[in-house]
Structures are given as structure tokens and as C-alpha cells.
Amino acid sequence: MSYSIAIDGPAGAGKSTIAKTIAKKLNFIYVDTGAMYRAIGLYFLRLGITDEAVIEERCKEASVSIQYEDGEQQVILNNENVNGYIRTEEAGKMASAVAKLKAVRSQLVELQRELAKTSNVIMDGRDIGTFVLPNADMKIYLTASSKVRADRRYQELILKGEKCDLLQIEEDIIARDKQDMNREFAPLRQADDAILVDSSEMSKDEVVEKIISLYNNVGKDGSFCGN
Ligand code: DC
């Protein structure tokens, strides 16, 4: 039987960095579900389509799958590896917009559940513990204040040599949280049986250590999450 860890939380909480590191340590497969929504967002961004009804009608045109290269998840959109195009702020905003739509969510949830059936996974997103894998063996809700999240994103962009405005980044993060938390289908929220980890005052290593120790002490035998 495969084991699953769900990590949910708002934009910029560090979910993917943390999940990727834990996956390596535990020898699990890391599934980044946000990247899948970003790929569908990219498809419509390229077409210049923003009309929700049209996106719902045409989302099946965007065939998304994932592959692993040297342990790194690669997102394939209609036979094209789009990993290099989905990390922009624009793609993030568009991902959040298409993620509101039921047809888009159903298409991707199927793929996500399939992946968790066959492998030990650590999967991150917004609705993994509440909707995609309600019976996940361990659920973490990873968050941090919007100020801290904006500051981390700002440092990342500065390091890449990109021009950016800290206040604008915080505003965008708050707007994205609002959209993800208030949508009708599978909104972002902490599952009743998820463990809250607030990383506002923690380093990346401290968060990784905390989650691994939760896993070693209680999570491993499935004693979390009402099991
Ligand atoms: O985690 P991320 O920033 O790559 O996610 C991009 C957007 O995709 C996010 O704003 C909301 C959406 N998303 C979602 O609705 N459900 C998921 N499981 C993962 C992401």
C-alpha cells in the first residue's frame, strides 16, 4: 500500500521547497499540483483567452501529464515540456483564475489521485488534504504571514536579478489567497485533521525537520488524520 503526505497552504508559504526536500529524504515522489494548474493557465494565456465559459468548454484541449527527470517533476502540456514557462507571476495569477473552474479541477484531480495510487507521494497544493486525498496518511497545513511570504518571494526575485516591488508582491499574494480561499469548488482551507505549521519565524531547515519528526514520531504508522 502506498503512503501519502498532503501539504496545503497559501501562495508563497514554501510548500514546494519543503515538499521537494522531504521527498528526497523519505524517497517519496514529489507531486507539485500547482504546476498542473499553471500549465492549463499557460495554455489559455498563450491563446489570450480569459472568458471562463470558454475555458471550461475548451480545457480538455490542454492535455497535462507529468514525468520525472533526475527526480524533478516535469509538466508536459500537449507534448511540450513547459517547466521553463510556468513559474512567472503572470502564470501564477492565471493558474489561480483557471483553478476556480470545476471542469479544470476535475480534469486535474483525476491525474493527481492516479499518481497517489501507485507511489508513495508527498503532494502539495490547496485542496490535497480536503479533497484530492481526504484519506492521506499525514496532512500538513503550511502557512506564514503575508508579509513574510511576500518578503521571501521578493528576495527570490531580487536574487534572479528581476525588478520588483515588495508592496505589490504582498498585494498580489493577498489577492491570490482571497481567490483561492473563496472559490466555490475545493477552496483552500485547513483540513480538520491537518497539522498547522506556521513557518513565519522558522527557517527552511527547521520546517523540514519538524515535518520529518512528525512523520517519524506519529505519522509513519498512520496514527494521524483519524486513522
Ligand atoms: O502552488 P502554486 O502557486 O504553484 O499554485 C498556482 C495556483 O494554482 C494557485 O493560486 C491555486 C491553484 N491551485 C489549486 O487551486 N489547487 C491546487 N491543488 C494547487 C494549485
Boltz pocket constraint, residues with backbone or C-beta under 6 A from the ligand:
constraints:
  - pocket:
      binder: B
      contacts: [[A, 11], [A, 12], [A, 33], [A, 34], [A, 35], [A, 37], [A, 38], [A, 91], [A, 92], [A, 95], [A, 96], [A, 99], [A, 100], [A, 124], [A, 125], [A, 126], [A, 127], [A, 128], [A, 176], [A, 180], [A, 186]]
      max_distance: 6.0
